Amino acid sequence: MSMELGLYEQLINKVISAKLNQLDKNKFYIKQTNIDKAEAAKLLAQYLSSVVKYALSLISGDDSIRG
């Protein structure tokens, strides 16, 4: 079953691909490998978790998160 990408996903893929192609190949090692859907979901969740955690750590003062 093939799933078509939406416009947003296509745009994100193009931007990421363009940025990766601009990197100096002598300075960075970029490994590409196929992963299954379950692993992709886990990796994306881990990445998003770290990004959100970092973003929330930048909030301070009156804008801080109260729990």
N, C-alpha and C positions, 0 to 999 in steps of 0.2 A: 504494500500500500504506500503510494507516494503522496507526500504532503507538500502542497505548494506553499512557498514563502509569501507572506504578505509584504506590502510595500515597505513597512517599517523595518522588517527583518532584512529585506533586500538592501535597504539603505545602510543599515548597521554593518552588514557583511561587506559592502563596498568600501565603506569608510575604514573599517579595520584592515581589510586587504590592502588598501592604498597606503595606510600608515606602516604596515609591516613591510611592504615593498620599498618604502623610503629608507628603511633602516640600513645602516652600513653593515654589510654581510661579514666584513672583517672584524667588526666590533661586537656583534651579537650573534648568538647561535639560536636559531629558531627551528625547533623540531615539530613536525606535523605528523599526527597519527590519527587513525580512525578510532573512535570510541563508541560504545553502545549508548542507547538512550538513557539507561539507568545511571551510567557513569557520568554522562553529560549533565544530567539533572543534579547529581551530587556535586560535581565540580562547579557548576554555575551557582548553586546555593552557597558553597563555601566562599566563592569569590564575592558574591553579593553581601554575604555576612561580614566579610572583612571590610568592604567598602562602606557599608552602613555604620559599622562599629567605628571606623576612622572618622567618618563625617560627624557622628554624634560626639566623638571626643573633642571636636573643634568647637562645639557649642559651649559657651560659658556665660556667666553673669545672668542677666534677666532673661536671656533666651534659653537657659539650660532646661534640660528635660527633667521633670520631677516625677518620681515614682512612688 
